[in-house]
Amino acid sequence: MLRHLLKLIWKRKGRNMMLSLEILLAFMVVFAIAAFGLRYWQLYQLPVGHNWRAQWAVGMQSPTMQLPNDAALYDNIRRSLLAMPEVESVAFSAFATYDMTRWTEDYTLPDGSAKLTIDGMAVSDDYFATMDMRLAAGRFFSAIDDGADAVPVVINRKLAEYWFLGKNPVGQLFLLPREKEAPVRYRVVGVVEQFRSHGEYADPVYFMLQRWVPGVGKEAADFIMLKMKPGTPRVFEARLSARLKQVRGDWTYLVWPLSDARESMLRTQMLPLLILSVIAAFLLVMVAFGLFGVLWQNTTQRIPEIGLRRALGADAGHIYRQIAAEQMLLSSGAMLIALVLLVQLPLTGVLGDSLNWPVFVGAVALSAGVIYLLSLLCSLYPGWRAARLSPTQALHYE
């Protein structure tokens, strides 16, 4: 039966060529959407490395657009906020989590080898407790690092495994090369499993959190990170801003819960997937109309053939199954060609972790299921129409 169906498809290869091309393109588009969605689902399962449920952020801005790194001022801010019953912990950072800000530099090992682009963020000693972070190895930096010969940093597991695989990363040194000055030295004091400042849908990157000390260096911390008592209402924002105005009245303060920032970030990151899904749905509708029309035309042109089969004893079920099976085989051939092309992506690693093997296999399975379902639905009515022809009606066309 299979051999007979393949012969029938081959004899009509001219008519089936454009239909096969449509199915191939539809499969590739659905594959892209499925891979995109599965990668997002995969990323969502990974920890972000910090909490957001009880955390708030405050952005500070001065009239001169440049905050002074004044130790007394930051200490005053910290004490004033901790005096509020709703505030459990206060920390400072270069930027907030669930924000599109990104800071990267190219670092090397002490011998100048293994150059690597690393995302970083400067944070104060209280940042880890404020963000409910947990250690995988070593310790968080603190006052005991005052006067250290290198900037203390906490790195994520991904960076530790890339540079220090098979070694204890705690205590290891790396450098930030500079053209006209001596390189900046960094020493690893701790390792966290993960830290993704851009949220659940962000790809894991090489990340480090370096120590920032109020009053040390020229760079100021532009953000206050707060850990609030559970259940703190949004109306507390007004009181918080008023308290900060008492400390420095000429500055502007923008307050928001990280839960709101997270929701906004997730919506923004989902937007490309939604747009692609709408385009894919439109394409599938067009393919469905084309597929249905071609199958209708094919069954009309094959009425004499169908009548002959009925006259020779084939029942309606056999005709129905033949029409559906031919379409399934045609779809399988088109998808097989597409699969040969798409499998090159994970084999070559051109898309990196974005298209790993679990995502690839899952996307292929979902895409094949969609195309098979579409093919089956489009063949139901033409197959039923062909199956209900009586031999007398069909042979009348001869």
Disulfide bonds with the S-S distance in Angstrom:
none
